[in-house]
Amino acid sequence: MGTDVRTLGNISAISLFVADVPQAKAFYEDVFGVSVIFEDEVSAAMKFDNLLVNLLQDSEAPGLVEPAPVAARETGSRFQLSIWVDDVDAVCVQLRERGVAVLVGPVDRPWGMRVATFTDPAGHSWEIAQGLETS
């Protein structure tokens, strides 16, 4: 009995490489209101609904991605994580109240979404998005 390849469409966990696990953990607890479900000296796994976000000390990352190199934060963004919300503007107010700098937006995009972006302490890009009413 093998695994059905269709199950590969269900993302279970994402590992984000961070320089400071305690700082990243505090950010995720405060900004996203998520809980730690596992923690050790080099990682903190945060529970988002049906997804785990593992904050892994970047010095441990080579063991996961070798022979590929681990990119430094300064090399720029290579992906963006998105969360759909009902009211982007209201969430931006809440983010700013928590000391989070909103980098872009809120702005309406031509593909029918209102979006805003911010980064976590390690430089990972997050987008909040809401569908726009079509006329």
C-alpha positions as CSV (number, residue, x, y, z in Angstrom):
1,M,0.0,0.0,0.0
2,G,1.5,3.3,-1.1
3,T,0.6,6.8,-0.4
4,D,-1.8,8.4,-3.0
5,V,0.1,11.2,-4.7
6,R,-3.0,13.4,-4.4
7,T,-2.2,13.7,-0.6
8,L,0.8,15.7,-1.6
9,G,-1.5,18.7,-2.1
10,N,-2.0,19.0,1.6
11,I,0.8,21.1,3.2
12,S,1.3,20.0,6.8
13,A,4.4,22.0,7.9
14,I,6.6,24.8,6.8
15,S,10.1,25.3,8.3
16,L,11.3,28.9,8.5
17,F,14.9,29.5,9.2
18,V,15.5,32.2,11.8
19,A,18.5,33.7,13.6
20,D,16.8,34.2,16.9
21,V,14.2,31.5,17.8
22,P,13.0,33.1,21.1
23,Q,12.4,36.4,19.3
24,A,10.6,34.8,16.4
25,K,8.5,32.7,18.8
26,A,7.4,35.8,20.7
27,F,6.5,37.5,17.5
28,Y,4.4,34.6,16.3
29,E,2.6,34.2,19.6
30,D,1.9,38.0,19.8
31,V,1.0,38.8,16.2
32,F,-0.7,35.6,15.1
33,G,-2.0,34.4,18.5
34,V,-0.7,30.9,17.8
35,S,0.6,28.4,20.4
36,V,3.8,26.5,20.6
37,I,3.2,22.7,20.3
38,F,6.9,21.7,20.4
39,E,10.0,23.5,21.5
40,D,13.7,22.6,22.0
41,E,16.9,24.6,22.1
42,V,16.9,25.2,18.3
43,S,13.3,25.3,17.3
44,A,9.7,26.2,18.1
45,A,6.8,24.6,16.2
46,M,3.7,26.9,16.1
47,K,0.2,25.6,15.3
48,F,-1.8,27.4,12.6
49,D,-5.1,25.6,12.1
50,N,-4.0,22.6,10.0
51,L,-0.5,23.8,9.4
52,L,2.6,23.8,11.6
53,V,5.2,26.5,11.2
54,N,8.5,25.4,12.5
55,L,10.8,28.2,13.5
56,L,14.3,26.6,13.1
57,Q,17.6,28.1,14.2
58,D,19.3,28.9,10.9
59,S,22.5,27.2,12.0
60,E,20.5,23.9,11.9
61,A,19.0,24.5,8.4
62,P,21.9,23.0,6.4
63,G,20.9,19.5,7.7
64,L,17.5,19.9,6.1
65,V,18.4,21.4,2.7
66,E,21.9,20.2,1.8
67,P,23.4,20.0,-0.6
68,A,21.6,23.3,-1.4
69,P,23.0,26.4,0.5
70,V,20.9,28.2,3.2
71,A,20.2,31.7,1.9
72,A,20.9,34.6,4.2
73,R,18.1,37.1,5.0
74,E,20.0,39.8,3.1
75,T,19.7,37.9,-0.2
76,G,16.0,39.0,-0.4
77,S,12.6,37.3,-0.3
78,R,12.1,34.0,-2.1
79,F,8.5,33.4,-1.1
80,Q,5.5,34.9,0.6
81,L,3.0,33.3,3.0
82,S,-0.6,34.5,2.7
83,I,-3.5,34.6,5.2
84,W,-7.0,35.4,4.0
85,V,-9.0,37.7,6.3
86,D,-12.4,39.4,6.2
87,D,-11.0,42.9,6.7
88,V,-7.5,43.8,5.7
89,D,-7.7,47.4,7.0
90,A,-8.8,46.3,10.5
91,V,-6.0,43.7,10.6
92,C,-3.5,46.3,9.6
93,V,-4.7,48.5,12.6
94,Q,-4.2,45.5,14.9
95,L,-0.7,44.8,13.5
96,R,0.4,48.4,14.0
97,E,-1.0,48.3,17.5
98,R,1.4,45.3,18.1
99,G,4.3,47.2,16.7
100,V,4.4,45.5,13.3
101,A,5.4,47.7,10.4
102,V,3.1,47.2,7.5
103,L,5.3,47.5,4.4
104,V,2.8,47.5,1.6
105,G,-0.9,48.4,1.6
106,P,-3.6,48.0,2.2
107,V,-3.9,48.2,-1.6
108,D,-6.3,46.8,-4.1
109,R,-4.8,44.5,-6.6
110,P,-6.0,43.9,-10.2
111,W,-6.7,40.2,-9.5
112,G,-9.5,41.1,-7.1
113,M,-7.7,41.1,-3.7
114,R,-7.0,43.8,-1.2
115,V,-3.7,43.1,0.4
116,A,-1.1,44.3,2.8
117,T,2.4,42.8,3.6
118,F,4.7,42.7,6.6
119,T,7.7,40.7,7.6
120,D,8.5,38.7,10.7
121,P,11.8,39.4,12.6
122,A,13.7,37.0,10.4
123,G,12.6,38.8,7.2
124,H,9.9,36.2,6.0
125,S,7.2,38.0,4.0
126,W,3.6,37.7,5.1
127,E,0.6,38.9,3.2
128,I,-2.9,39.4,4.5
129,A,-5.5,39.4,1.8
130,Q,-9.3,39.9,1.4
131,G,-11.4,39.2,-1.6
132,L,-13.0,42.3,-3.2
133,E,-16.6,42.5,-4.2
134,T,-17.0,42.4,-8.0
135,S,-19.7,44.4,-9.6
